[in-house]
């Protein structure tokens, strides 16, 4: 005589294997606590437990319910939710940056700025819906494969590097020892894809915009790499967490590296192609620059990717010179993620001031500034740090 296994309470499924998160044999972060993963794991316990309970309600004693709440499946689905949480947080932070720029520029131009819902924040959502509804056109004589792949890579790399920026010692994707170098490597890929994309469009204005992006990349990445190496020398590590906590133990690095702070700020502004260094776009003289032949949602995502790179540039300034997510005396504090974002938005506000105050510079001026001003200043900053290290100050 067969025995029918009756289903148990939903609370039994939600609390299935309810031991410590880090006791899971598939825990992906070794011995480090990861807040977004912990949130994701808890959400899957609720969502997956409910699904497993419903399946078990219909098919009592089935193995699928047990598998859904097992260690392997829980880790897999928790990682999927984890990636969604990381992206949503970065996406919202980027939209806030866009909203802040519109409101600040409006006030600086003696107008109110965007006013669509929630102090104007819903204008960002409206713009996204508008571009999504526009016709997706592709010119007839473009190199179609390169045309599509390069813009996809520009957008994808921008999102990837933005998601790789840790918000605190407990909010990260990967705690890598060469963190700053990896972030800079991905950050520097976008101008190369822009050059190839400008060539693939079979448009002279797009090609000129792409070539200008390559000039910009060469002129400003070398000083940036020198200053990244200088900060790593001062902290004794390329690990982002080590650099942040080294500043917490001593002093924020913008004090001993005031020359490097100013230089890196302007180099990061140029590398993210923001005014007054937007020679790759320069809509006043190149129609719409390297993105002339992109329309609809492609164009909207390209513009969003620009703000992702701007967010990354501001975050790198915060990590290298403003103590990251720490505060003097307090250290990490109860909400280090909010501290980090506030510092990042402050740096972005400085970029907005620069955009409002300065006119766009010519391509020859950008090259001269990069090689004849910022390059020597980065070497001077390196010499200062070497003297501080040799003198035993750090």
GIRACOR-V883660 format. One record per backbone hydrogen bond with DSSP energy under -0.5 kcal/mol. CO is the residue of the C=O (numbers start at 1). NH is the residue of the N-H. If there is no record, write none. Layout:
# GIRACOR-V883660
((CO,NH) (CO,NH))
This chain:
# GIRACOR-V883660
((2,4) (3,5) (4,6) (9,12) (9,13) (10,14) (11,15) (13,16) (15,18) (17,19) (20,23) (21,24) (24,27) (27,30) (29,32) (33,35) (34,38) (35,39) (36,40) (37,41) (38,42) (39,43) (40,44) (41,45) (42,46) (43,47) (44,48) (44,49) (45,49) (46,50) (47,51) (48,52) (49,53) (50,54) (51,55) (52,56) (53,57) (54,58) (55,59) (59,62) (62,66) (63,67) (64,68) (65,69) (67,70) (70,74) (71,75) (72,76) (73,77) (74,78) (75,79) (76,80) (77,81) (78,82) (79,83) (80,84) (81,85) (82,86) (83,87) (84,88) (85,89) (86,90) (87,91) (88,92) (89,93) (90,94) (91,95) (92,96) (93,97) (94,98) (95,99) (96,100) (97,101) (98,102) (99,103) (100,104) (101,105) (102,106) (103,107) (104,108) (105,109) (106,111) (107,110) (115,117) (116,122) (117,120) (117,121) (117,122) (118,121) (120,123) (121,124) (121,125) (122,126) (123,127) (124,128) (125,129) (126,130) (127,131) (128,132) (129,133) (130,134) (131,134) (135,137) (139,142) (142,144) (143,147) (144,148) (145,149) (146,150) (147,151) (148,152) (149,153) (150,154) (151,155) (152,156) (153,157) (154,158) (155,159) (156,160) (157,161) (158,162) (159,163) (160,164) (161,165) (162,165) (164,166) (168,171) (170,35) (170,172) (171,167) (171,168) (174,176) (176,179) (176,240) (178,182) (179,183) (180,184) (181,185) (182,186) (183,187) (184,188) (186,189) (186,190) (187,190) (188,192) (189,192) (189,193) (190,194) (191,195) (192,196) (193,197) (194,198) (195,199) (196,200) (197,201) (198,203) (199,202) (200,143) (203,207) (204,208) (205,209) (206,210) (207,211) (208,212) (209,213) (210,214) (211,215) (212,216) (213,217) (214,218) (215,219) (216,220) (217,221) (218,222) (220,224) (221,225) (222,226) (223,227) (224,228) (225,229) (226,230) (227,231) (228,232) (229,233) (230,234) (231,235) (232,236) (232,237) (238,180) (239,243) (240,244) (241,245) (242,246) (243,247) (244,248) (245,249) (246,250) (252,255) (252,256) (253,257) (255,258) (257,261) (258,262) (259,263) (260,264) (261,265) (262,266) (263,267) (264,268) (265,269) (266,270) (267,271) (268,272) (269,274) (270,273) (274,277) (276,361) (277,279) (278,281) (278,282) (280,290) (282,285) (282,286) (283,287) (286,288) (286,289) (288,291) (289,292) (291,294) (295,298) (295,299) (296,300) (297,301) (298,302) (299,303) (300,304) (301,305) (302,306) (303,307) (304,308) (305,309) (306,310) (307,311) (308,312) (309,313) (310,314) (311,315) (312,316) (313,317) (314,318) (315,319) (316,320) (317,321) (317,322) (318,322) (318,324) (321,254) (323,326) (327,331) (328,330) (330,333) (331,327) (333,336) (335,338) (335,339) (336,340) (337,341) (338,342) (339,343) (340,344) (341,345) (342,346) (343,347) (344,348) (345,349) (346,350) (347,351) (348,352) (349,353) (350,354) (351,355) (352,356) (353,357) (354,358) (362,366) (363,367) (364,368) (365,369) (366,370) (367,371) (368,372) (369,373) (369,374) (370,375) (373,377) (374,378) (375,379) (376,380) (377,381) (378,382) (379,383) (380,384) (381,385) (382,386) (383,387) (384,388) (385,389) (386,390) (387,391) (388,393) (388,394) (389,392))
